[in-house]
Each structure stands twice: as C-alpha cells, then as structure tokens.
Amino acid sequence: MDCAMRYLTARDRTVSEMQTFLDGKEYGEADVDATIARLSELGLLDDRRYAKRFVETRLASKPISRRHLFEQLKGHGLSDADIDEALALVEEETERENALAVAQKFARQFSGLEPEKRRERVLLRLEARGFSYDVSRSAAEIALSEDAE
C-alpha cells in the first residue's frame, strides 16, 4: 500500500497502470488485488474520473481530436465504456473548433506555398492529428479562406 501511495503522489493513475506498476515490483497477486481494491474503495483509483479529467485537461491545453483522445486513453488501459463516457464531453462543435484552430495554425505556417499544395499540407496535418476527413476539409476551407482575405 505504501508503494502504491507513493506512485499516486505524482499524478492520478488508472487501475491498469497501478496493476502494471505493482506487478513490476513483484508483489504477490493477492496483495496487488487487495491494494487496488482498497485504493478504489478510498476513491484514489477511479478510471471514470481519470478519463474525464484527462479529456478536460487535454482539451484545455491544446486542440485535439476525439480519435487522438481515444488512442491516448486506450494507452492508459481504460475500458471502452469509461473512454466513451469521457469522450461524450467532446461535442461536435468542440471537435470542429479544435480542427479549425489547428487548420489556422498550419495555414499560417504554410503561407509561402502555392494554394493547392498549402491546402494539401493543411489537410494532411489535420488528418494526422486524428480529425475526420469531413471535419478536416471544412476546417481547412475556412482557415484558408480567412487567410486569403
């Protein structure tokens, strides 16, 4: 329990992360399970809360797509149900706004390119960031038209 508490000091953790950490310390399975159960009971391990906070923090720090958020949450060992609940916080409008912010950044960055090459690069960057083609296309068109004015 002491080892687990020290691990939680730096930041919140998921059940999966705690399981992996304690397994790496070579504690017995019964001890690991009991520790995780007790931490969950105390509210110190809560995957649903972790997923929601993760999404809120990421959205507040930089524009990001739902797909990238999904991949990041999955990498923390969260269940699809917890991920889906957290991603419900990301509304369609937020997704479009995030895509537009990214498109505007890259439209400025690629301002020296000819229009078609610039559009292509902006689209590629949006899609690489996990935005769907439709959202990417719409955001790129708006950003490039704003920049042209």
C-alpha positions in Angstrom: 0.0 0.0 0.0 2.9 2.4 0.8 4.5 1.8 -2.6 1.1 2.3 -4.3 0.5 5.6 -2.4 4.0 6.9 -3.4 3.2 6.0 -7.1 -0.1 8.0 -6.8 1.7 11.1 -5.4 3.0 12.3 -8.8 -0.4 12.2 -10.6 -3.6 10.2 -10.8 -3.3 6.7 -12.2 -5.6 4.2 -13.8 -6.2 0.7 -12.4 -4.3 -0.8 -15.2 -1.3 1.5 -14.6 -1.3 0.6 -10.9 -1.6 -3.1 -11.7 1.4 -2.9 -14.1 3.4 -0.9 -11.6 2.8 -3.2 -8.6 3.3 -6.3 -10.8 6.7 -4.8 -11.8 7.6 -4.6 -8.1 7.0 -8.3 -7.8 4.3 -8.2 -5.2 2.0 -11.2 -5.0 -1.2 -11.2 -7.0 -3.4 -11.3 -3.9 -1.5 -8.3 -2.4 -1.8 -6.3 -5.7 -5.6 -7.1 -6.0 -6.2 -6.2 -2.3 -4.3 -2.9 -2.7 -6.1 -2.0 -5.9 -9.5 -2.8 -4.3 -8.7 -0.7 -1.2 -7.4 2.3 -3.3 -10.6 2.1 -5.4 -12.7 1.9 -2.3 -11.0 5.0 -0.9 -11.6 6.8 -4.3 -7.9 7.1 -5.0 -8.2 4.9 -8.1 -11.2 5.7 -10.3 -10.9 5.1 -14.0 -14.1 7.0 -14.9 -12.9 10.1 -13.1 -9.4 9.7 -14.6 -10.8 9.5 -18.1 -13.0 12.6 -17.6 -10.1 14.7 -16.1 -7.8 13.5 -18.9 -10.2 14.7 -21.6 -10.8 18.0 -19.8 -7.1 18.7 -19.3 -6.2 17.8 -22.9 -8.9 20.0 -24.4 -7.9 22.9 -22.2 -4.2 22.6 -23.2 -4.4 22.2 -27.0 -6.8 21.4 -29.8 -7.0 17.7 -30.1 -9.4 15.3 -31.9 -11.6 12.7 -30.4 -9.7 10.0 -32.1 -6.4 11.0 -30.6 -8.0 11.3 -27.2 -9.4 7.8 -27.6 -6.0 6.4 -28.5 -4.3 8.2 -25.6 -7.0 6.9 -23.1 -6.7 3.4 -24.5 -2.9 3.6 -23.9 -3.7 4.2 -20.3 -5.5 0.9 -20.1 -9.0 2.3 -19.7 -12.1 0.4 -20.8 -14.1 1.3 -23.8 -17.1 2.2 -21.6 -15.0 4.7 -19.5 -13.5 6.1 -22.6 -16.9 6.5 -24.4 -18.3 8.3 -21.3 -15.4 10.7 -21.2 -15.5 11.4 -24.9 -19.1 12.3 -24.6 -17.8 15.6 -23.2 -16.4 16.4 -26.6 -19.2 17.8 -28.6 -19.3 18.1 -32.3 -18.8 21.8 -32.1 -15.7 21.4 -29.9 -14.3 19.0 -32.5 -14.9 21.5 -35.3 -13.4 24.4 -33.2 -10.3 22.3 -32.4 -9.9 21.4 -36.1 -10.2 25.0 -37.1 -7.6 26.1 -34.6 -5.2 23.5 -36.0 -6.0 24.4 -39.6 -5.4 28.1 -38.9 -2.0 27.3 -37.3 -0.9 25.3 -40.3 -2.4 27.7 -42.9 -0.1 30.4 -41.4 2.8 28.0 -41.3 2.5 27.1 -44.9 1.6 30.5 -46.2 4.6 30.5 -48.6 3.3 27.6 -50.6 1.1 27.7 -53.7 -2.6 27.4 -52.8 -3.2 23.7 -53.8 0.0 22.5 -52.1 -0.9 24.6 -49.0 -4.4 23.1 -48.8 -3.0 19.6 -49.2 -0.5 20.1 -46.4 -3.1 21.6 -44.0 -5.4 18.6 -44.7 -2.6 16.1 -44.1 -1.7 17.8 -40.8 -5.4 17.7 -39.7 -5.8 14.1 -40.6 -2.5 13.2 -38.9 -4.0 14.8 -35.7 -6.9 12.4 -35.9 -9.6 14.7 -37.3 -12.0 13.1 -39.8 -11.8 13.9 -43.5 -15.1 15.9 -43.4 -14.1 17.9 -40.3 -10.6 18.5 -41.7 -11.9 19.6 -45.1 -14.3 22.1 -43.6 -11.7 23.5 -41.2 -9.1 23.8 -43.9 -11.5 25.6 -46.2 -12.5 28.1 -43.5 -8.8 28.7 -42.4 -7.6 29.1 -46.0 -10.4 31.4 -47.0 -9.9 33.6 -43.8 -6.2 33.8 -44.6 -6.9 34.7 -48.2 -9.0 37.7 -47.1 
